[in-house]
């Protein structure tokens, strides 16, 4: 028996990275998975490989959300889980950040989560689960990613309020806060067909050895297991909480 037998779950940003691993794991655990992304080619290929449904969805577009949920309901009859995973990262000092750049990160990371909650929760009359992807930077600051950190702090606020407002509908809402995870977002070399992914992973591990107590970067499969926990009955008494998965990075600093 799978942990998600009989469940229908939408995963945004599912074409690669953490979303890909969430889609793979959820499907392996028995869920019908709706893979939503703007990267149509890899998204469709992955959906075909694992036996899911791919939908084109820009998470910042409200009409796209309605279409995606309608497609899920046509294919599987209902929706009872959502992982708001899609996100973008931009590097800039706050004083150098153009307003357009700030607003684009807000549109995807923050508005995308809001529209997911707003559109999907009313379509889950039997209850369900929502997992919002925040970040380590949703709980602390990080220079050079101020726009991103601001949106991830906002995702935690949204998560707590959604949990309060949706509890009586038996919808649990939690957030995951990954530290550095080896996906194209943190390791763009993964998108380079000429690069050796294992070599770039080792280089990332070396970079994080000094910063992260567990001495390495995280793997998207590890984040997927946390998303599975929060989407399954294993977390049946948990709502409104941020879950840090960062190898101990946020625990504090060492002085020796
Ligand atoms: P990634 O860049 O590999 O994957 C992000 C996915 O989101 C891509 O498939 C992309 O096409 C999709 N996406 C981007 N904009 C979209 C939009 N407007 N509509 C729909 N899909 C869109 O990155 P990842 O590391 O897998 O990131 C997944 C989530 O985890 C993000 O929310 C990210 O902020 C968060 N996160 C990542 C890390 C990390 O170190 N990788 C750390 C903390 C949090």
Boltz pocket constraint, residues with backbone or C-beta under 6 A from the ligand:
constraints:
  - pocket:
      binder: B
      contacts: [[A, 12], [A, 13], [A, 14], [A, 15], [A, 16], [A, 17], [A, 18], [A, 19], [A, 36], [A, 37], [A, 38], [A, 39], [A, 57], [A, 58], [A, 59], [A, 60], [A, 84], [A, 85], [A, 86], [A, 87], [A, 88], [A, 108], [A, 133], [A, 134], [A, 135], [A, 136], [A, 177], [A, 178], [A, 179], [A, 180], [A, 181], [A, 182], [A, 183], [A, 184], [A, 185], [A, 186]]
      max_distance: 6.0
